Protein backbone atom coordinates (compact mmCIF):
# COMPACT_ATOMS: atom_id res chain seq x y z
CA UNK A 1 0.00 0.00 0.00
CA UNK A 2 1.28 3.44 -0.85
CA UNK A 3 -0.02 6.34 1.23
CA UNK A 4 0.38 9.91 -0.02
CA UNK A 5 2.74 11.70 2.37
CA UNK A 6 2.42 15.48 2.67
CA UNK A 7 6.06 16.51 2.27
CA UNK A 8 5.22 20.21 2.74
CA UNK A 9 3.64 19.41 6.09
CA UNK A 10 6.72 17.42 7.10
CA UNK A 11 8.99 20.32 6.12
CA UNK A 12 6.86 22.87 7.96
CA UNK A 13 6.57 20.86 11.19
CA UNK A 14 10.22 19.81 11.24
CA UNK A 15 11.31 23.42 10.72
CA UNK A 16 8.76 24.68 13.26
CA UNK A 17 9.95 22.29 15.97
CA UNK A 18 13.56 23.18 15.24
CA UNK A 19 12.94 26.92 15.54
CA UNK A 20 12.66 26.14 19.25
CA UNK A 21 15.81 26.00 21.38
CA UNK A 22 18.08 26.83 18.44
CA UNK A 23 21.44 28.55 18.76
CA UNK A 24 24.32 28.52 16.26
CA UNK A 25 26.12 25.88 18.33
CA UNK A 26 23.20 23.48 18.51
CA UNK A 27 19.65 22.81 19.70
CA UNK A 28 18.86 22.72 23.42
CA UNK A 29 15.40 21.69 24.55
CA UNK A 30 15.56 20.42 28.12
CA UNK A 31 12.46 18.77 29.59
CA UNK A 32 9.93 20.98 31.42
CA UNK A 33 11.15 24.18 29.73
CA UNK A 34 9.55 26.81 27.52
CA UNK A 35 11.64 25.63 24.56
CA UNK A 36 10.24 22.11 24.80
CA UNK A 37 6.67 23.33 25.31
CA UNK A 38 6.97 25.56 22.25
CA UNK A 39 8.22 22.62 20.17
CA UNK A 40 5.32 20.49 21.40
CA UNK A 41 2.90 23.27 20.48
CA UNK A 42 3.99 23.02 16.84
CA UNK A 43 2.86 19.38 16.61
CA UNK A 44 -0.18 19.99 18.85
CA UNK A 45 -1.45 22.72 16.50
CA UNK A 46 -1.17 20.41 13.48
CA UNK A 47 -2.85 17.51 15.29
CA UNK A 48 -5.69 19.60 16.71
CA UNK A 49 -6.32 21.08 13.26
CA UNK A 50 -7.01 17.51 12.13
CA UNK A 51 -9.42 16.83 15.00
CA UNK A 52 -7.00 14.91 17.21
CA UNK A 53 -6.81 15.24 20.99
CA UNK A 54 -3.52 16.22 22.68
CA UNK A 55 -2.87 15.73 26.37
CA UNK A 56 0.05 15.25 28.73
CA UNK A 57 0.02 12.30 31.10
CA UNK A 58 1.32 12.74 34.68
CA UNK A 59 4.88 11.92 33.53
CA UNK A 60 4.80 14.68 30.92
CA UNK A 61 4.45 12.41 27.88
CA UNK A 62 2.39 14.08 25.14
CA UNK A 63 -0.33 11.73 23.79
CA UNK A 64 -1.94 12.59 20.46
CA UNK A 65 -4.99 10.42 19.91
CA UNK A 66 -8.32 10.31 18.13
CA UNK A 67 -11.35 11.50 20.18
CA UNK A 68 -12.75 7.97 19.78
CA UNK A 69 -9.51 6.17 20.61
CA UNK A 70 -10.04 2.79 22.30
CA UNK A 71 -8.60 2.14 25.77
CA UNK A 72 -5.94 -0.18 24.37
CA UNK A 73 -4.61 -1.65 21.13
CA UNK A 74 -3.32 1.71 19.93
CA UNK A 75 -1.03 1.69 16.88
CA UNK A 76 1.54 4.25 17.98
CA UNK A 77 4.42 6.13 16.38
CA UNK A 78 6.60 8.43 18.39
CA UNK A 79 9.92 9.58 19.78
CA UNK A 80 10.90 12.65 21.80
CA UNK A 81 11.24 16.42 21.34
CA UNK A 82 13.78 17.04 24.12
CA UNK A 83 17.45 17.21 23.13
CA UNK A 84 20.83 16.91 24.77
CA UNK A 85 22.46 20.31 25.41
CA UNK A 86 23.61 21.66 22.02
CA UNK A 87 22.32 18.61 20.19
CA UNK A 88 21.18 18.04 16.64
CA UNK A 89 17.93 18.77 14.81
CA UNK A 90 16.99 15.16 14.04
CA UNK A 91 17.40 13.02 17.17
CA UNK A 92 13.86 12.65 18.47
CA UNK A 93 12.22 15.43 16.46
CA UNK A 94 12.30 13.31 13.30
CA UNK A 95 10.39 10.51 15.05
CA UNK A 96 7.66 12.73 16.48
CA UNK A 97 7.18 14.83 13.35
CA UNK A 98 7.51 11.78 11.08
CA UNK A 99 5.04 9.84 13.22
CA UNK A 100 2.48 12.63 13.13
CA UNK A 101 2.87 13.15 9.37
CA UNK A 102 2.34 9.40 8.84
CA UNK A 103 -0.73 9.33 11.10
CA UNK A 104 -2.25 12.42 9.45
CA UNK A 105 -1.64 10.85 6.02
CA UNK A 106 -3.44 7.67 7.09
CA UNK A 107 -6.37 9.66 8.49
CA UNK A 108 -6.58 11.68 5.26
CA UNK A 109 -6.54 8.44 3.26
CA UNK A 110 -9.56 7.23 5.24
CA UNK A 111 -7.98 3.95 6.35
CA UNK A 112 -10.30 1.73 8.40
CA UNK A 113 -9.89 1.75 12.22
CA UNK A 114 -7.99 5.06 12.07
CA UNK A 115 -9.22 5.86 15.60
CA UNK A 116 -6.53 3.43 16.85
CA UNK A 117 -3.72 5.61 15.44
CA UNK A 118 -1.75 7.65 17.96
CA UNK A 119 1.49 9.58 18.39
CA UNK A 120 3.46 9.89 21.62
CA UNK A 121 6.17 12.45 22.28
CA UNK A 122 7.96 10.92 25.25
CA UNK A 123 9.11 13.22 28.05
CA UNK A 124 12.80 13.59 28.90
CA UNK A 125 14.21 10.81 26.72
CA UNK A 126 17.73 12.16 26.85
CA UNK A 127 17.74 12.43 30.63
CA UNK A 128 20.33 15.20 30.40
CA UNK A 129 18.73 17.47 32.98
CA UNK A 130 18.03 15.07 35.88
CA UNK A 131 20.13 12.06 34.81
CA UNK A 132 16.91 10.16 34.10
CA UNK A 133 17.26 8.76 30.54
CA UNK A 134 14.04 7.47 28.94
CA UNK A 135 12.16 9.06 31.84
CA UNK A 136 8.74 9.14 30.17
CA UNK A 137 8.69 5.57 28.93
CA UNK A 138 10.33 4.21 32.07
CA UNK A 139 7.74 5.96 34.21
CA UNK A 140 5.00 4.33 32.14
CA UNK A 141 6.41 0.85 32.68
CA UNK A 142 6.82 1.51 36.40
CA UNK A 143 10.61 1.76 36.73
CA UNK A 144 10.63 4.77 39.03
CA UNK A 145 9.24 5.37 42.51
CA UNK A 146 7.88 8.71 43.78
CA UNK A 147 11.37 9.81 44.88
CA UNK A 148 12.36 10.31 41.23
CA UNK A 149 10.64 13.71 41.32
CA UNK A 150 13.17 14.83 43.96
CA UNK A 151 16.03 14.58 41.44
CA UNK A 152 17.67 17.97 40.98
CA UNK A 153 19.19 19.62 37.94
CA UNK A 154 22.53 21.44 38.05
CA UNK A 155 20.82 24.61 39.29
CA UNK A 156 19.22 22.78 42.23
CA UNK A 157 15.72 22.80 40.71
CA UNK A 158 13.90 19.54 41.43
CA UNK A 159 11.90 17.68 38.83
CA UNK A 160 8.83 18.34 40.96
CA UNK A 161 9.53 22.09 40.95
CA UNK A 162 10.15 21.95 37.20
CA UNK A 163 6.67 20.54 36.60
CA UNK A 164 6.54 16.79 37.26
CA UNK A 165 4.18 16.87 40.24
CA UNK A 166 3.12 13.23 40.31
CA UNK A 167 4.91 11.38 37.51
CA UNK A 168 4.44 7.83 38.81
CA UNK A 169 0.70 8.16 38.21
CA UNK A 170 1.61 7.44 34.57
CA UNK A 171 2.58 3.87 35.52
CA UNK A 172 0.76 1.28 33.44
CA UNK A 173 -0.11 3.58 30.53
CA UNK A 174 2.13 1.52 28.21
CA UNK A 175 -0.63 -1.11 28.27
CA UNK A 176 -2.64 1.16 25.97
CA UNK A 177 -0.02 0.65 23.25
CA UNK A 178 -0.72 -2.29 20.95
CA UNK A 179 2.46 -1.75 18.97
CA UNK A 180 5.06 1.01 18.76
CA UNK A 181 7.12 2.39 15.86
CA UNK A 182 9.93 4.93 16.16
CA UNK A 183 11.74 6.61 13.28
CA UNK A 184 15.18 7.80 14.38
CA UNK A 185 18.25 9.29 12.74
CA UNK A 186 20.99 6.66 12.53
CA UNK A 187 23.65 7.32 15.16
CA UNK A 188 26.46 5.48 13.39
CA UNK A 189 27.89 4.74 9.98
CA UNK A 190 26.40 1.43 8.85
CA UNK A 191 23.87 2.57 6.25
CA UNK A 192 25.76 5.14 4.20
CA UNK A 193 28.70 2.95 3.09
CA UNK A 194 26.21 0.15 2.37
CA UNK A 195 24.20 2.57 0.21
CA UNK A 196 21.07 1.56 2.12
CA UNK A 197 18.32 4.05 2.94
CA UNK A 198 16.80 2.58 6.11
CA UNK A 199 17.97 0.41 8.98
CA UNK A 200 15.37 -1.71 10.71
CA UNK A 201 16.50 -2.11 14.30
CA UNK A 202 16.80 -5.69 15.51
CA UNK A 203 17.77 -4.91 19.09
CA UNK A 204 19.12 -2.30 21.44
CA UNK A 205 22.36 -3.25 23.11
CA UNK A 206 22.79 -4.33 26.69
CA UNK A 207 24.27 -1.31 28.46
CA UNK A 208 25.70 -0.55 31.84
CA UNK A 209 27.54 2.09 33.86
CA UNK A 210 30.04 1.51 36.61
CA UNK A 211 32.25 3.75 38.73
CA UNK A 212 35.66 2.69 39.93
CA UNK A 213 38.47 3.95 42.11
CA UNK A 214 42.04 2.90 42.71
CA UNK A 215 44.22 3.97 45.61
CA UNK A 216 47.99 4.45 45.57
CA UNK A 217 50.06 6.82 47.65
CA UNK A 218 50.36 10.55 47.04
CA UNK A 219 53.97 11.59 47.31
CA UNK A 220 56.58 14.08 46.11
CA UNK A 221 57.12 13.89 42.35
CA UNK A 222 60.82 14.63 42.69
CA UNK A 223 61.98 12.78 45.76
CA UNK A 224 59.99 9.57 45.26
CA UNK A 225 62.04 7.13 43.14
CA UNK A 226 60.32 5.36 40.26
CA UNK A 227 60.97 2.03 41.94
CA UNK A 228 58.45 1.57 44.73
CA UNK A 229 56.13 4.38 43.72
CA UNK A 230 52.42 3.71 44.15
CA UNK A 231 51.10 5.88 41.32
CA UNK A 232 47.32 5.37 41.13
CA UNK A 233 47.10 6.97 37.68
CA UNK A 234 49.55 4.47 36.22
CA UNK A 235 47.33 1.67 37.51
CA UNK A 236 44.26 3.49 36.13
CA UNK A 237 45.99 3.69 32.74
CA UNK A 238 46.37 -0.09 32.79
CA UNK A 239 42.66 -0.37 33.50
CA UNK A 240 41.83 1.88 30.54
CA UNK A 241 43.90 -0.30 28.21
CA UNK A 242 42.43 -3.50 29.66
CA UNK A 243 38.89 -2.20 29.10
CA UNK A 244 39.81 -1.62 25.44
CA UNK A 245 41.28 -5.11 25.08
CA UNK A 246 38.49 -6.95 26.89
CA UNK A 247 35.92 -5.30 24.61
CA UNK A 248 37.96 -5.89 21.45
CA UNK A 249 38.23 -9.63 22.05
CA UNK A 250 34.45 -10.03 22.38
CA UNK A 251 32.27 -9.78 19.32
CA UNK A 252 29.98 -6.72 19.41
CA UNK A 253 31.28 -5.36 22.72
CA UNK A 254 32.39 -1.77 23.39
CA UNK A 255 33.83 -0.33 26.59
CA UNK A 256 34.58 3.30 27.37
CA UNK A 257 36.26 5.01 30.27
CA UNK A 258 35.04 8.53 29.64
CA UNK A 259 35.89 10.30 32.84
CA UNK A 260 38.82 10.01 35.25
CA UNK A 261 39.70 12.20 38.20
CA UNK A 262 43.20 11.98 39.68
CA UNK A 263 43.69 13.13 43.28
CA UNK A 264 45.12 15.41 44.53
CA UNK A 265 45.75 16.64 40.97
CA UNK A 266 49.03 18.48 41.46
CA UNK A 267 51.72 18.77 38.78
CA UNK A 268 54.41 17.76 41.24
CA UNK A 269 52.47 15.13 43.18
CA UNK A 270 52.34 11.39 42.44
CA UNK A 271 48.59 10.69 42.10
CA UNK A 272 47.39 8.99 45.28
CA UNK A 273 43.91 8.08 44.12
CA UNK A 274 42.00 8.00 40.83
CA UNK A 275 38.29 7.57 40.33
CA UNK A 276 36.52 7.11 37.02
CA UNK A 277 33.59 5.74 35.06
CA UNK A 278 33.09 2.70 32.86
CA UNK A 279 30.43 2.37 30.18
CA UNK A 280 30.14 -1.15 28.75
CA UNK A 281 27.78 -2.31 26.01
CA UNK A 282 27.25 -5.45 23.95
CA UNK A 283 24.55 -7.07 21.86
CA UNK A 284 23.60 -9.35 24.74
CA UNK A 285 23.70 -9.10 28.53
CA UNK A 286 26.19 -11.97 29.00
CA UNK A 287 28.86 -10.39 26.78
CA UNK A 288 28.50 -7.01 28.51
CA UNK A 289 28.81 -8.69 31.90
CA UNK A 290 31.82 -10.75 30.76
CA UNK A 291 33.74 -7.57 29.84
CA UNK A 292 33.15 -6.12 33.29
CA UNK A 293 33.86 -9.38 35.10
CA UNK A 294 37.20 -9.69 33.31
CA UNK A 295 38.14 -6.22 34.62
CA UNK A 296 36.96 -7.09 38.15
CA UNK A 297 39.05 -10.31 38.07
CA UNK A 298 42.08 -8.66 36.51
CA UNK A 299 42.12 -5.67 38.85
CA UNK A 300 41.38 -6.90 42.38
CA UNK A 301 43.00 -3.72 43.73
CA UNK A 302 40.48 -1.52 41.91
CA UNK A 303 37.02 -1.03 43.43
CA UNK A 304 34.47 -1.33 40.61
CA UNK A 305 30.90 -0.48 41.61
CA UNK A 306 27.78 -1.02 39.55
CA UNK A 307 25.66 2.08 38.93
CA UNK A 308 23.03 1.11 36.36
CA UNK A 309 22.30 -1.50 33.73
CA UNK A 310 19.84 -1.79 30.89
CA UNK A 311 19.30 -5.24 29.49
CA UNK A 312 19.34 -5.85 25.76
CA UNK A 313 15.95 -5.13 24.18
CA UNK A 314 14.88 -7.35 21.31
CA UNK A 315 12.50 -5.83 18.80
CA UNK A 316 9.45 -7.61 17.46
CA UNK A 317 10.45 -10.04 14.71
CA UNK A 318 7.04 -9.79 13.04
CA UNK A 319 7.24 -6.00 12.81
CA UNK A 320 10.87 -6.18 11.59
CA UNK A 321 9.96 -8.60 8.77
CA UNK A 322 6.90 -6.53 7.89
CA UNK A 323 8.92 -3.30 7.65
CA UNK A 324 11.50 -4.92 5.36
CA UNK A 325 8.73 -6.31 3.13
CA UNK A 326 6.91 -2.98 3.13
CA UNK A 327 10.08 -1.07 2.25
CA UNK A 328 10.85 -3.47 -0.60
CA UNK A 329 7.31 -3.01 -1.94
CA UNK A 330 7.94 0.75 -2.07
CA UNK A 331 11.35 0.27 -3.72
CA UNK A 332 13.19 1.55 -0.63
CA UNK A 333 16.32 -0.32 0.49
CA UNK A 334 16.58 -1.54 4.08
CA UNK A 335 18.82 -3.70 6.23
CA UNK A 336 18.89 -5.07 9.76
CA UNK A 337 20.66 -2.78 12.20
CA UNK A 338 21.33 -3.32 15.92
CA UNK A 339 21.64 -0.11 17.92
CA UNK A 340 24.03 0.70 20.74
CA UNK A 341 22.07 3.67 22.10
CA UNK A 342 19.10 3.80 24.46
CA UNK A 343 15.61 4.62 23.17
CA UNK A 344 12.04 4.65 24.47
CA UNK A 345 11.29 1.82 22.02
CA UNK A 346 13.71 -0.34 24.02
CA UNK A 347 11.93 0.41 27.30
CA UNK A 348 8.63 -0.59 25.74
CA UNK A 349 10.07 -3.74 24.13
CA UNK A 350 11.42 -4.86 27.51
CA UNK A 351 7.88 -4.49 28.88
CA UNK A 352 6.34 -6.71 26.20
CA UNK A 353 5.01 -3.96 23.92
CA UNK A 354 5.74 -5.13 20.34
CA UNK A 355 8.13 -2.41 19.19
CA UNK A 356 10.50 -1.58 16.38
CA UNK A 357 12.66 1.30 15.12
CA UNK A 358 13.39 2.65 11.65
CA UNK A 359 16.79 4.33 11.34
CA UNK A 360 17.41 6.88 8.59
CA UNK A 361 20.76 6.93 6.80
CA UNK A 362 23.10 9.56 8.19
CA UNK A 363 25.94 10.46 5.83
CA UNK A 364 28.33 11.39 8.65
CA UNK A 365 27.04 9.06 11.37
CA UNK A 366 27.23 11.95 13.85
CA UNK A 367 24.62 12.39 16.57
CA UNK A 368 24.13 14.51 19.69
CA UNK A 369 25.85 17.22 17.69
CA UNK A 370 24.48 20.02 15.49
CA UNK A 371 26.08 18.28 12.48
CA UNK A 372 23.58 15.41 12.83
CA UNK A 373 21.85 14.90 9.49
CA UNK A 374 19.63 12.75 7.30
CA UNK A 375 18.60 13.84 3.83
CA UNK A 376 14.99 14.93 3.52
CA UNK A 377 14.32 12.31 0.85
CA UNK A 378 15.50 9.60 3.25
CA UNK A 379 13.30 10.95 6.06
CA UNK A 380 10.29 10.99 3.73
CA UNK A 381 11.04 7.41 2.68
CA UNK A 382 11.03 6.38 6.34
CA UNK A 383 7.65 8.07 6.82
CA UNK A 384 6.26 6.23 3.76
CA UNK A 385 7.42 2.89 5.13
CA UNK A 386 6.05 3.77 8.58
CA UNK A 387 2.63 4.81 7.27
CA UNK A 388 2.23 1.62 5.25
CA UNK A 389 3.25 -0.53 8.22
CA UNK A 390 0.87 1.28 10.58
CA UNK A 391 -1.96 0.78 8.07
CA UNK A 392 -1.27 -2.98 8.04
CA UNK A 393 -1.44 -3.07 11.84
CA UNK A 394 -4.90 -1.50 11.73
CA UNK A 395 -6.09 -4.60 9.87
ZN1 LIG B 1 16.69 9.94 20.42
Boltz pocket constraint, residues with backbone or C-beta under 6 A from the ligand:
constraints:
  - pocket:
      binder: B
      contacts: [[A, 80], [A, 91], [A, 92], [A, 125], [A, 184], [A, 342], [A, 343]]
      max_distance: 6.0
